[in-house]
Amino acid sequence: MKVYTLGGYEEVGKNMTAVEVDDQVVIFDMGYNMESVVSSEGQVDEMTTNQSLEIEAVPEDEPLFEADKNVVGIVIGHGHLDHVGGIPKLAGAYDCPIYASPYTKKIVERTLEDDRKNINNPVIGVEKEDEVDITDELSLEFAHVNHSIPDATLSLLDTPEGYVVYGNDMKIDQSPIIEETTDVERLKEVGEEGVKLMIPGTTRVEEDGRARSEESVRVELEDVLNSCYKAGGAVLLSTFSSQIGRLNSVIDANNGRRKIAFVGRSLKEYVESAEELDLINTDQIEVVSYFDECDELMSRVDGERNEWLVVATGNQGEPGAQLDKITSGTYGFEFEEGDHVIFSSQVIPSPVNEANRYELEKKMKEKGVRLYKGIHTTGHAHREDHRDFIQFLDPEQIIPSHGPIQKQGDYVQLAREEGYTLEENIYVSENGRIINLDK
Ligand SMILES: [Zn+2]
């Protein structure tokens, strides 16, 4: 077995790994590097494959071409852009299907909707617990895991050498909101059947303990909303648009007390896809994205400030996103002293994001807005969640991913406690390296 660590081994983002068994190659994920995408101010969507490779927005997949590899399938673990964003740029070069769980499939199809991107790979939806044959020798199953988007999976590739388990973004949430807890029973079964290789994400491995639950965030949201509603004034909230569980918590915590509006294009798109799968109900919610719609709605909110809870995009402070527009007075709405803004999110640590958020908060504070920050939990496993995954799956070999060398190193330290040895059965990699496991 050979493993091509193509992207996500020097950064958080740009995920792509390929596994070769008996001359058949399966690719896991084709993601964007979100820093490059943000820095390009949205231009990357219009770029050619070569241009997006030049700004390092997508993984460099040259090592697969050099060896003229027989790629038989592209497996996508979940719908975040750092896992699916590169598909329109890269997938067309491979004559094979894309496999994804139902919600992920909808997101992949949206990324391919634009007809300029004539990508012909069929997109095959795979329900969790179903098994599909990719070839005579390789079959695929998705196990359910908790993350921060619906339908996240651990990809289980059954090969003649044992399972390859690709789990690049997952945690174990004992109290999730719209889904079950990670399918621990199935993971233990697979562990007993024999896992040749596990490829886990390392994004938050340096954090002790466990990631907190979505239910604990729901309770905190309810507390904050209670206090805001008692004080009166406009209440705005922002979270990640694909965080459908959190949006359900917001609706639940509001408990019919105020009218709710969702403002912003990405919010509308992720919510529409979720509604098609009955993951959210927006019958009582105004969902707006075009300028005139947003302007009309926010003008109404301005005159009925005690009647609305507005959920808007732009929690990273991105210039031009809805929260920035609303704060800058783009629409017929002006913040007044004592209005409230709740950030049910965290700043994704990068100098660009931190500068943008600082500017946004500064503008809000100048208007006397009261801020509530960090009402949030991560979708990524902490150290003890990771220990569980190692113990449940008991892999022969581990290649940590989705993080730079420091995070991979933190994971190696944890794995050492579980009996692994560097370069013997756990590897620190780089983008473009090929690791041969047949030793
Ligand atoms: Zn993710």
Residues whose N, C-alpha, C, O or C-beta is under 5 A from the ligand:
A	BS01	ZN	H80 D169
